């Protein structure tokens, strides 16, 4: 193996390489040779030597092996009967091979090797020059706070339920209720089409925005409605412009089914100047395996933010799709950490979020989050308006440092939510 097939990570970053970190489980006895083969396969090489793959080509365009770690970190000998071995391998890819775009980035770092067995892309480390090729969120957390005049507290989001099958007048009535209860952002469910016959896009937007205006006149609070515009690629821009023309103040895209490059086209369009929500659906097919795909913090945090998502649904450990706690924390961190000046993306914590988990979530993550609740609002015993109000009450209690069970003594909506979804022993001990 030639010396130019290897490099230090520090040198690679200084020379504008993208560093990919992989988990690989293999029976190989020569992990360094395996790493070189991966680097070769994803840049200049193939399974047999070809005349055009000169040393000059490999030096300028070839991948470089940066690190090969075995887990555990054996130094002298292997335990008996060791079969498959686990490795963390880092490879540097010249950024000029693909440029600041997602399709060719994916092709370079997880293309053919995605079919090679137990291999998962854990992270991508980008040089500043590469990140600067992306615009990131137009609004982000600070922009959403200014837009909605919510300076400090967490946001509340509600999904229209049932997921689909409702007409514009029914949707408008539901939105009016939850907006009166204090919801900041209302989203279409990902399952409702952009423009179905039973709920046409522009009529849906007009009626729902009228209901939100009526609610604002009563509460003094603004509400965003993120209408789903996901469709054929050839239709999504037109959907966006028609929705905005009808009065939409926000949009939603199912970015994982649509594709990141198509979503980025909409995010960066100068004529589409409203916040856009990125939905989580289908993402589990890309990160769900421990042995294949792309890790969720990279996919749902860093990359979704780079392409321009202002807010993104992620699942939590406390709902109906309980993800690993460390993954959830890193997804949120990747949405909010400093990234060469890109605006922060708002994490919307969803998938069975209820009032009893508000305090723990805020204590773990702070206030720059959105509590996204569907069933816990629409399924509230006193109705959707009370469900929304109980979410706000849970947030208010936590911000004041008051236990939810104590705050619920004087807030019946929260009390009823805790009775239905909380620890009943705590509730009734305090109520008696």
N, C-alpha and C positions, 0 to 999 in steps of 0.2 A: 504494500500500500504506500502510495506517494505521500510525502510530507504535506503537500498542499491540500490533501483531503481532510486536514485537521486544522483547528484554530482555537484560540481562547474566546469565550463569549464576549469579553470586553473589546477585543479587536473587531469581532464581527459587528457589534453594535456601532462602533465608531466608523465602520465602513458601510453602514446602511444595509445590513443584513437583517432579516426577520428571523428570530430564534423560535423554533418549534420545540416544545417539550412533549415527549410521548411516554406513555406506559406501554410496555411490550412484555408479553408472557410467551416464552419460547423454550423449545428443547435444545436450542443451539448451544454449542460449547464454546463458541467464539462470538461474543456479543459485539466486539469492536468490528469484526468483519460484517456482522449483520447491520450495524449502524452505517457503515460505509455503503453497503448495498442499498439501504433506504435512501441515503443522501444522493446516491448515483441515480436510482430509479426515478426520483422526483425532480431531477434537473437535466443532466446531459446524457445519461447512460441508458442502456437497455440490457437485456439478458446476455448479450454477446458483444464483444468489442467490434466497433465499426471504424472505418478509416477517418471519418470526419471528427471523431471525438479526440482531438489533439490535446496536448497538455495546456496549450493556450486557451482553448475553449473551456476545459475543466477548471482552470484557474479563475477565469472571468465569470463563468456561468454555473459552475458546479456547486453542489452543496458541501458544507464542511461539518464534520463531526466535532462537536464541542465538548460533550461530556457523555460518559457511559457509566451509570451507577447501577449496582445490583442491590436488591432489597431482599433480605438483609445484606449488609455490606461485607461479604466474605472477603478475607484477605489471604488465607493460607490453604484452606480445604473446604470442601462441601460436605454437608451431612450425608450419611449413607442413604441410598435409595432416592436421591434427588432426581426428579424427573423434569417437569417444567420449571424454569427459572424466571424471576421477575426483574425487569430492568426499567430504569428511567433513562431515556436517551434524549439528548439535545442536539439539534441540527440547525445550522445557519443556512438560510436561503438568500441569495442576492436579491434585494428588492427590485432591481431593474429587470429581473426575469418576469415580473407580473405587474408591477406598478400598484398604486393605491386604489385597488378595486377588489371586490369580494369574489367574483367568479373565478378569476385566474389565481387569486390567493388560495382559495379552497383547492383548486386543481394542483397547485404546487405543494401544499403542505399536507393534504389528506386525500389526494387523488387516487391513483392506482393502488397505493398501499392500504387503502380502506378495505381492500379485498384480500389482504394478506394474512388474515387470522386475528389473533388477539393483540390488537393495536388500537390505542385510544389517544387522540390529541388532547392533552391536558391544558396547554396554554400556548399563547403566542406573545412574544415580547417584541415590541415594535420600536424602531428608531423614531426620533421626533419627526424626521423628514417624511416618514411614511404616514404617521398620524395626521400631519398637516395636510395631507391629501384628502382628508375627510372633514366635513363641516360640522358634524355632530348635531345635537338638538338645536332647533331654532329658539325654543322657549326654555326648556329645561325647568328645574325646580324653581329658580328665582323668577323666571318669566311667568310661570303658572301662579306663583304667590302674588305677583303684581296684578295679573289678569283677574284673579278671583278675590283680591284683597283679603288674603289669608296669610298674615305676616309670620305666624309662629307655629300654630298647631298643625298636627297631621291632617291631611285631606281625608274626605270620605267619598268613596265611589260606590255606585250601585249599578248592578246589571239588570236590565229589564227582564222580568220573568213572567210567563214562561219564555224559554229561549227563542222560540219561533212560533209562527202561527197566529200572531196578533195583527190587528189592523191599525192604521194610523191613529184612529180615535181612541182605541183601547190603550195604545202605547202612550199617547198624550195624557190620558187620565192617570196612568201609573206614574209618569214622570212628574206630573203636578203634585201628586201625593208625596213622593220621596223628596222633591225639591222643597216643599213646605216643611218637611222634617229636618232639613239641614244638609242634604247631600250636596257636595261640591261638583261632582262629576258623575254623569249618567252615561253608561255605555250600552250600545247594542250588544246582545250576546253574539259571540263569534259564529253562531249557527244560523243567524238570520242573513239571508242573501242581501246584497247591496240593493237590488231593485226587483223584488218579487212581485208578481201580479197582485197578491193579496195585501201587500204593504209597499206601494211604490215609493222610491227614494225621495223624490221631491215633496210629495204629499206628506210622507212621514216626517220629514224635517220641518215643514211648515207648521204642522199641527203640534209637534213636540216643542218647537221653539216658542210658539204662541203660549203653550201651557207654562213654559219656564218663565216667560215674561210676566204672566199673571202671578206666578208664585213669587217672583222678585218684588212685585208691587206690594205683596203682603209681608214679605220677610226682610226685604232690603238686601238680600244676598244673591249673588250671581251663581249660575250653574252652567257648566259646560255639558254639551251633549255630543258624544263621540259616535257619529253615525258610521256604520260599517260600509266601506266602499270596496271591499275585496271582490275581485271579479277577474275575468280574463285580463291579461296585461294590457291588451289594446283598449280596454274600457275603463281602467281605473282612473286615469287622469280626467276623463270626461265625467265620471262619477263624482270625483272630488270637486270639480268646478260647478257641476249642477247642484251638488249639496250646498256649497258655499253660496251660490246664487239664490238658493231657497232660504238662506239664513243660517246655515250651520256654523257654529262657532268652534267646532273641533271635529276631528275625523278619527277613524280607526282602521287599521290594516292587520290582517292575519299574516304577519310577515314571514312566518316559516313555511306556510303553504304557498304564498305568493313568490317568495324568493327575495333575498336581501337586495339584490341589484335593482329589481323592479321597485321594491319599497323605497330604496334610496332615491330613485328617480322622483318619486312623489315627495319625499321629505325635503329634497333640495330645490324643488320647483319654486321659482320666485313668485308665481301667481297663487301659490297655495300657502297662505300665510296665517294658518291657524294651527294650534297644537295638534299633534297626532299621537295616538296611542298604539303601541305595538302589542298584539295579542300573543299569548303563549302557546296556543294550540298547535299541535304537531311537533313541538320542540322536543318532547320526550322521545320521539322516534329517532332524534339525532343525538341525544345524550344519554338515553335511558340505560344502555348496557354498560356494565363496569369494564368491558373489554373492547368496545368498539365505539366509533363516533367521535363527538366533540364534547368536552366537559361543559356543564351548564354555566358556570361563572364566565367562561370565555364566550360562549354562544349568546347567552341571555343578558349578560352584563356588559362586557367590553365591546363586542362586535355590534350588538343591537344599539348601543349608545353611539358608536362611531358612525354608523350609517344615518343617524339622525332621529331616533325615537325620543320624543319628549317625555313619554311615560311608558312603562312597560309592565304588563301583568307578569308576576312570578308567583309560584306556589310556595306555601309555607309548611313548616313541620306540624302546624296545629290544625290543619284542615283535612279535607277528604282525600288529598293526594300528598301524604306526609313525606316530604323530601328529607334527606339527611340535613341535620342542623348546620353542619359546617358548609355545605354547599349553598344553602339559603343565605348564610351570612356573607359568603364571598360573592354571591350574585348581587347582593345589595351593595357591598363595598365596591365592586366593579362599576356599578351604576353611578357612584358618587365620588370616588377618589379622584384626585387631580390627574388629568391626562392631557398634558400639553395645552391647557387652556380650553378644552372642550367643555361645554356646559354639562352640568349634572343631569342625569336622567332620573325621573321620579319612579321609585319602585312601588308598584301597586300590589299589595299582598292579598292573594286571592285563593280560591279553591276551598271554600268552606270556612272562611273567616267569620268569627262570631264575636259578640260583645265581651265575653269573659276573657278572651285572649288579648284584648287591647292593651292592658297594663303591661303584661310581660313583653309584648312586641315593642311597645314604646320604650320600655326600660332597656331592651337589647339594642334597639336601632335608632333611638332618638325620634325627633319630630319630622324629619325630612322623608316621610313615607306617606303612603295612602292606604287606608284600610278599605279594601275592596270587598263588599259584601253583597251577595245576591239573596240567597235563601234566608239569611239572618235578618234581612230587612223585610222582604216580601212575606216571609213566613212568621213574622212576629204575631203573637196572639192578639194584639190590639190593632193590627193592620200595618201597612207599609209606612205610613207617615210616622207612626209611633216607633217602628223599627229603625227608621232613619234617625229619629230623635234620640233613641237609646244609644246608637253608635256615637253620636256627638256627646251625649252625657258620659259615656265611658271615657272618651278622650278628655273631657273637661275635668272629670274626677282625677284622672291620672296626672294631668298637668298641675292640679292643685295638691297632689300628694295624698289624696284621700282614697282609701280602699273602695273598690267598686261596690262591695256589699254594704258599706256604710253610706256611700253616696246614694245608693238605691233606696234608702229609707224615705228620702224626700223626692224621689224621681221614679214614678210608677212605671214608666216605659222601660227604664233600665232594670227595675226589679223584675218585671215580667220576662225580660230577655234572660236574666240570670236564672230565673226559675226554670226556664225551658232548656237553656244550653249550659248552665253553670254547675258548680258544685252545690247540690241542693242542701247538704248538711250545713255549709257555711251560711247560706241564705236564711234558712229557717231558724238557726241558732240566733242570728242577729235580729230576726223579725220578732222573736218571742220574748 
